[in-house]
Amino acid sequence: MLLEDLRQDIDAIDTQLVELLAKRQQITSKVGAYKKQIGKAIYDPVREAELISERRELAESLNVSPDLIEDLLRRIMRESYQSQHNSYRCLMPQAKIVVVGGAGALGSRFVDMFSRSGYEVVVFEQNDWANSSDVFSDAKLVIISVPIQVTADVISQLPDLPEDCILADLTSLKEQPLKAMLNKHTGPVVGLHPMFGPDVPNFVKQVVVVCNGRHQESYQWLIEQLTLWGAILEVDDAQQHDSSMEIIQAMRHFTTYVYGRFLAKQNPDLQQLLRLSSPIYRLELAMTGRLFAQNSQLYADIIYNAENIQALAKSFFEELNEALVELTENDKKAFQASFDDVADWFGDASKEFLLESRAMLKTAHDAKSVKQLSSK
């Protein structure tokens, strides 16, 4: 058999795969409609885990790489979730929702999600304060989605809300906004922090931190609505949340910002760097570039509003200085000793991160290869 004949066989099988995927997508769209009807969450972690486990076993029995099948299924399922992203069940019919800052990037995502769920949604912006009493008088949920530095001020300007109205915010810091909301409103209050940007295709597997405020039972429908959208909810104390965010967000963004400044001043040939980078280095460079593709005000707010950012940044500077001394003195033993200490601190988590990063790097490598071929 000639190579061309074998390639024709592969092409025929690939065509069947595409046709099967199209059929699968049609079915998943129906699944989405049924989930909406019965009020079932779009993301079912138990079902997903069982499906992947069963298909891995099947792949192994057929002498096919289980990892390959899992990679394919996870990619297919991501697309399936998007095909179910047309509409969702409304858990509080006739509820009017006001999103203050709803024209902004993150606020508009929540406007879209509530609209897809059949709610009456009103976008409230700076020029609307003259009519604020009318807008808020019959609201069942008011969400504050404005920059951190003006959040407390915006909350203070709100008119009296209905007693049963839920007041919530979406800021990345929680302690001060939560206090401001509790002082302003005597009804249900909850702090929310979506741990994602406005560019996510849907809320499936996206983490939303919940900081309970007052009358938790009254905003349970909102929590369940987030779950229906596929979000993963993590309940946390507001003060502990803010302390964690100083490390997760503020310091990470700050160090990335500094590295970006360093690169810009060194002024290397960016395309040369990309051409020579393996997937891991390309991904690290991409994460730096990603920061500077977004709104500078947003990141300034996150970094500069972190309570202990100066102390953390100084501590980081001290670590950098110590490492520089080791480098200047060519002290490899000190480097290795510190390296091993950090490895001990990470413990088994470092092995988990290694496996996770390998999966991401495979995707990054494939994307790079496709881009290189398409540019030729």
N, C-alpha and C positions, 0 to 999 in steps of 0.2 A: 504494500500500500504506500502511495506517495505521500509526502508531507502535506501537499495541498489537500489531499483527501482527508487526512486527519484534522487539518484546520477547518475544513468544511463541517466535519462532525462536531468539533468544538463550537463552531459558530451556531450550529443548529441547537445544541444544548443550551448555549447562552441565550438564544432567542426564547427557548422554552422557560428559562429562568426568569426572564423579563416578563413574559406572559403570566407566569405563576405569581410573580410579585404584584402585577396589576390586579389579578384576581384577589390576592390577599388584601390589597389595599381597599378594594371594594367591600370586602367583608369587615375589615376593621372600621370602616366608615359606618357600617350598620351597627357594629358593636358600640361605637361612640353614641349613636342615636339611642340605642337601647339603654346605655348607662345613664344618659340624660333622663330618659323616661322613668327609670327606677331610682334615680338619685345615687348612683354608684360612682365612686371616685374613678377618674380617668386612669390613675396609676394604681396597680395592684401588685405590690412587691412580692407577695406570696406566690401569686400566679406566675409572675415573671421568673422567679427563682426556680419554681417547679419546671417550667417550660425549658429553661436553659439546662437544668440538670438532666432532664429526660433526653433532650437532643444531644447532649454531650455523650451520654451512654450509647445512644443510637449511632452516633458518629464513630465511636470507638469500636463498636461491633462491626462496622462496615469498613474499618481500616482507614478512616478519615480523621484528620486532626481535630480533636475536640475543641482546641483553642480557636481553630479556624471557624468552626461552626458557631462558637460562642460570639466571636467577633462579628460574624455576619448577622447573627440574630439580634445582637444588641443594636447594630446599625439599622436593621430593618424595623425593630421595635421603636427606635427613636422616630423614624418616619411614620410609623403607625400612630404614635401618640399625636403627631402633627395632623394626621388625617382625621383624628377624632376631635380636633381643636376648633370645630365650627361653632358649637353651642353647648351650653351646660345647663343643668337644672337650676332653677331659682329657688333657694331655700326660704326666702322671705318675700313672697309675692307682694306687689304694690309698694314695696319699700323704696323710698326716695333716697338716693345716695348723692352727697355733695363731695366732690374732690377739690379741695383747695390747692391750686397748683396743678390742676388736671391737664393743663396744656403742656406741662413740662415732660421731659423724657420718661421718667419713672411713673409720674402721675398718670400719664396717658396710657401706660400699659395696664394700670388698674381700671381706668375708665373703659378700656377695651374689654377687659375680662368681665367686668360687671355688665357691660352692654351685651356681651355674648350670652350672659346668663339671664337676660330678660329684665334687668332692673332699669328703673328710671334713673338716669345718671345726669347730674348737672356739674359742669366744669365752672369753677369759681376762680377768677383771676384778680389781679390788682385793681383793675378798673371797675370792679363789680361791687365795691363796698357800699355804695350809695343805696343799693337794693338788698343789702345783706339780711335785713330782718325778714323780708318776704322769702328770700331764697332758703333760709335755714329754719323757718317757722314750722315746717312739716317734715323735716329730715329725720330719717331713721338711722342714718350713719353719716358722719362727717369725717373725712380723711384729710389729714394735713400732709401735703407733699411739697414742701418748699425747702430752700437751702437752710442748713443747720443754723446759721447765724441769725436768721430772722424767724425761726420756728416759734420761739417763746413769744415774740412780739405779735406774730400773726394769731397765735392762740389767744392772747390777751384781748385782741380786737374783736373776737367772735361775739355775736350777740348771744343772749340767753338761748340755750338750746332746749328742745323738748326734754322732759325728764327721762323718757325712755330712749332718747337718741344716744347712739354709741359715738364716742369721740375717740379717734385713733390717729396715729401718726406713722410716717414711714421713714423717719430719719435714722441715720446710722449710729447715733448716740441716743441713749434711752433714758437715763436718769433725770436730766433736766427737763426734757419735753414731757415726760410722764408726770413730774411734779407740777409743771405748768398746766397740764390738762386736768389734773386732779383739783387744782386750785380754782380753775375756771368753771368746771362743769361738775354738777352734783350727781349726774347720772353715770351710766357705764363708761369706763375708760380703759383702753388697752393700747400698749405700745407695740408696734410691729417694725421689724427690720428685715426687709427682703435682702438676702445675701446674694444678689445678682444684679446685673445691669439691665438697662432697657432693651438690649439687643437679643435677649433670649427668645426663642421661637414660641415657647409656651412655658407653663409653670411646673411641668412634670419634673420631679426630683430636685426642684429648686428649694433651697432652705429658706424658711421664713422664721426668724426668731420672734417669739411671743413673750412679752413682759406684761404680766397681769397687773391690772390697776385696781378697778372697782367693779363690783357686780358681774363677776365672771360668767354667771349663768345667763345673763342678759345678752352677752355677745358670743354665746356659744355657736349660734347660727353662722356668724362671720367666720369663726374658726373652722367650722364644718365646710363652709363654702370654699375656703382656701384649700382644704383637703380634697374636695371634689375636683378642684382644678389640677390636682396632682402634686401640690406643694408638700414638702416635708417640714413639719413644724417642730421647732426646738424651743421649749419653755425655759426661760432663764430669768434670774434676778437682774434688775436693771443695772445695778452697780457692778455686779460681776460681769455682765454683758459688756459694759463700757470698758472695763479693765481688759477683757479679752480682745476687744476691738482695737485697743492700742497696739497690740502685737499683731493681730491678724491683718488689720487694715492700715492703720496710721504709720507704723514703723515699716511695714512692707512697702507701702507706697512711697514713703520718704526715701528709703534706701534705693528703690528703683529710680526715683527722680534724680537722686545724686549720681547714680551710674549713668543715666541718660545725659546729664550735664557733662560728665566726664567724657563720654563718647563724642558728644558734639564739639567739645573743645579739642579733643585729640584729632577730630575730623578725618577718620579713616574712610577709605572707599567702602561704602556700605554694601554695594553689590559684590565687591571682592570678598567681604566678610561672609556674605550669604552663600557665595559660590563655594567657599571652602568649608562651610559649616556642616557638620553632621547633624542629624535631626535634633539631638539634645541641645546643641549650641544654637541652632536655628530657633528652637522653641524658646530658649532663654532670651534670645535677642528679640523674638517676636513679642514676648511678654513685656519687655521694656518698651518696645515701640507701641504696643497697644495702649499703654498708659498715656502716651503723648498724642494719641489719636482722639482723646476724649477731652471733656470740658475741664479747663484748668481751675475754674472756680470750685467745681465739685471736689477736686482733690485737695485744693487749698483748705476747703472747709473741713474735710475729713482729717487732714494732718494737723492743722492749726487749732482745731477745737478739741483735740484729744488732751485730756487734763494733764497727763504726765509725759507728754511727748518730748519736752525739753530734757527731762531727766533720762528718758530712755535713749534719746539721740546722743546725749553726752556719754552714756554708758557704752553705746555702740562705738562711738569715737574712740573711747579708751581701749576697747577690744581691738579696733583697727590699728591703733598706735602700738599696742603690745605685739600684734602680729607683724607690724612693720619692723619693729626692733628685731624680732626673730629672723625676719627676711634679710635685714641689713647685716646681721651678724652671721648669716648663713647657718643658722641653728636648726638643722633639720630634725634633730632629736626633740627639741622643744615643740616643733610643729607636730610631730607624730604623737607626742604625749598629749597635747591639746586635742588633736584629732580623735584619739582614742577615748578621751574623756567625753567629748561630745557624742561619740558613737554609743558609749555606755548610757548617756542620758536619753538618747532616742530609743535604745533597746530594740525590742522586736518590731517596733513601728517602722524602723528604717528598712527592714526587709519587706514590709507591706508596701511602703512607698516605692521601693525598687520595682516591685511587681506592677504597681499601678502606673509608674512612669514608663515602663516598658510598653504597656498597652497604648499609652498616649503617643509614645515615640513611633510606634508602628504606623499610627494614623498620620502623624506629622510627616513621616518618611514617604508614605504613599502620596500625600498631598503635594509634597515637593517634587516628586518624580513626575506626577501628572502635569504640574505647572511647567516644569522644564521642557517636557515633550511638546506641550501645546504652544510654547513660545518659539519653537524651532520651525 
